[in-house]
Amino acid sequence: MTNPVSSLSPFTTVAIELLHLDKTSMDWWADLVHEYRQSLGLASNIHEVRHFVFTRMTLEDSLVYIAADEQEPMGFIQLYPSFSTAQLESMWYLHDIYVRPTHRQKGVAKLLLARAIDFARERGDCAICIPVQPNNQEAISLCQAAGFHIDSTMTHYSLSLI
């Protein structure tokens, strides 16, 4: 069976190209992840970020798209595969979406999210789940505009192990 994370071809739109992550775009992704972590107020060591990116690529355990305009990375989206035992189907967790400040309000996040949704639909997956901080109104608006809703049937808990 082909690994769905590594079997995508590039998807192109007007002015913005969405690139499926490969070894040539790994440096772009590392730089974006480094900026993303800094934007969250986290200490970010570029060497640790590069190790994380290399590990994700080696294990092929996540799906990453990078939005680029004229060879400049603008942002990325990262999803992790999961499963729903109740529905007996595959699903995805969208854990990271980031757009550089200079490229915000240009539809980049909307385009990245739309590509992720299209990918999951094309595969026949049952859902995409997105954890969103309750005070992140931009992310909430993006999710709602794309058709996402708050799951009132579940309360999600988290346990930090580090």
C-alpha positions as CSV (number, residue, x, y, z in Angstrom):
1,M,0.0,0.0,0.0
2,T,1.3,3.5,-0.9
3,N,2.0,5.8,2.0
4,P,-0.5,8.6,1.6
5,V,1.9,11.1,3.2
6,S,4.6,10.6,0.6
7,S,2.5,10.0,-2.6
8,L,1.2,13.5,-3.4
9,S,2.1,15.5,-6.4
10,P,2.4,19.3,-6.3
11,F,-0.8,21.3,-6.4
12,T,-0.7,24.6,-8.2
13,T,-3.0,27.6,-8.1
14,V,-2.8,31.1,-9.5
15,A,0.2,32.9,-7.9
16,I,0.7,30.5,-5.0
17,E,2.1,27.0,-5.4
18,L,1.4,24.4,-2.7
19,L,4.3,22.0,-2.5
20,H,4.2,18.6,-0.9
21,L,7.1,18.4,1.4
22,D,10.2,16.7,0.0
23,K,13.9,16.9,0.7
24,T,14.4,20.0,-1.4
25,S,11.8,22.0,0.5
26,M,13.0,20.7,3.9
27,D,15.0,23.9,4.6
28,W,12.0,26.0,3.9
29,W,9.9,24.0,6.3
30,A,12.6,24.2,9.0
31,D,12.8,28.0,8.7
32,L,9.0,28.3,8.8
33,V,8.7,26.0,11.9
34,H,11.4,28.0,13.6
35,E,9.5,31.2,13.0
36,Y,6.2,29.6,14.0
37,R,7.6,28.5,17.3
38,Q,9.0,32.0,18.0
39,S,5.6,33.5,17.1
40,L,4.1,31.2,19.8
41,G,6.6,32.6,22.4
42,L,8.5,29.4,22.5
43,A,12.3,29.2,22.7
44,S,13.3,27.8,19.3
45,N,16.7,26.3,18.5
46,I,17.1,25.9,14.7
47,H,19.2,22.8,15.1
48,E,16.5,21.1,17.1
49,V,13.9,22.2,14.6
50,R,16.0,20.8,11.7
51,H,16.2,17.5,13.6
52,F,12.4,17.5,14.1
53,V,11.8,18.2,10.4
54,F,14.3,15.6,9.3
55,T,12.7,13.0,11.6
56,R,9.2,13.8,10.3
57,M,10.4,13.4,6.7
58,T,12.4,10.2,7.5
59,L,9.4,8.6,9.2
60,E,6.9,10.0,6.8
61,D,4.5,10.4,9.7
62,S,2.9,13.7,8.8
63,L,1.6,15.5,5.8
64,V,3.0,18.9,5.1
65,Y,2.2,21.5,2.4
66,I,4.3,24.6,1.9
67,A,2.7,27.7,0.2
68,A,5.3,29.5,-1.9
69,D,5.2,32.6,-4.1
70,E,8.0,33.0,-6.7
71,Q,10.3,30.7,-4.7
72,E,9.7,32.3,-1.4
73,P,8.0,30.2,1.3
74,M,4.9,31.9,2.7
75,G,3.5,29.4,5.2
76,F,2.8,25.7,5.9
77,I,0.2,23.3,7.1
78,Q,0.9,20.1,8.9
79,L,-1.5,17.2,9.5
80,Y,-1.0,13.9,11.4
81,P,-2.9,10.8,10.4
82,S,-5.2,9.1,12.8
83,F,-8.2,6.7,12.9
84,S,-11.7,6.6,14.1
85,T,-12.5,3.2,15.5
86,A,-16.2,4.2,15.9
87,Q,-16.5,5.1,12.2
88,L,-13.9,2.5,11.1
89,E,-12.2,5.2,8.9
90,S,-9.0,7.2,8.6
91,M,-8.9,10.8,9.8
92,W,-6.4,13.7,10.3
93,Y,-5.4,16.0,13.0
94,L,-4.4,19.4,11.7
95,H,-2.0,20.6,14.4
96,D,-0.1,23.3,12.7
97,I,-0.8,26.1,10.3
98,Y,1.4,29.1,10.0
99,V,1.7,32.0,7.5
100,R,4.5,34.5,7.7
101,P,3.3,38.0,8.9
102,T,4.2,39.6,5.5
103,H,1.9,37.2,3.7
104,R,-1.2,37.3,6.0
105,Q,-4.5,38.5,4.8
106,K,-3.8,37.2,1.3
107,G,-5.7,34.0,1.5
108,V,-2.7,31.8,2.1
109,A,-4.1,30.1,5.2
110,K,-7.4,29.6,3.5
111,L,-5.6,28.0,0.5
112,L,-3.6,25.7,2.7
113,L,-6.6,24.6,4.7
114,A,-8.6,24.1,1.4
115,R,-5.9,21.8,0.1
116,A,-5.8,19.8,3.3
117,I,-9.6,19.3,3.1
118,D,-9.4,18.4,-0.6
119,F,-6.7,15.8,0.2
120,A,-8.8,14.2,3.0
121,R,-11.9,14.1,0.8
122,E,-10.0,12.6,-2.1
123,R,-8.8,9.8,0.2
124,G,-12.3,9.2,1.6
125,D,-11.3,10.1,5.2
126,C,-14.0,10.7,7.7
127,A,-12.8,13.9,9.4
128,I,-10.2,16.5,10.1
129,C,-9.9,17.7,13.7
130,I,-8.3,21.0,14.6
131,P,-7.3,22.1,18.1
132,V,-7.7,25.8,18.3
133,Q,-6.9,28.1,21.3
134,P,-10.2,29.7,22.4
135,N,-8.7,33.2,22.2
136,N,-7.4,32.8,18.6
137,Q,-10.2,34.5,16.8
138,E,-8.4,34.5,13.4
139,A,-8.1,30.7,13.5
140,I,-11.7,30.3,14.7
141,S,-12.9,32.4,11.9
142,L,-10.8,30.5,9.3
143,C,-12.2,27.1,10.6
144,Q,-15.8,28.3,10.7
145,A,-15.5,29.8,7.1
146,A,-14.2,26.4,6.0
147,G,-17.2,24.6,7.5
148,F,-15.7,23.3,10.8
149,H,-17.7,23.4,13.9
150,I,-17.1,22.9,17.6
151,D,-17.5,19.2,18.5
152,S,-20.1,19.4,21.3
153,T,-20.2,15.6,21.7
154,M,-16.7,15.4,23.1
155,T,-14.5,17.2,25.5
156,H,-10.8,16.8,24.7
157,Y,-8.3,16.4,27.5
158,S,-4.5,16.8,27.4
159,L,-1.7,15.5,29.6
160,S,1.7,17.0,29.2
161,L,4.4,14.4,29.5
162,I,7.4,16.7,29.3
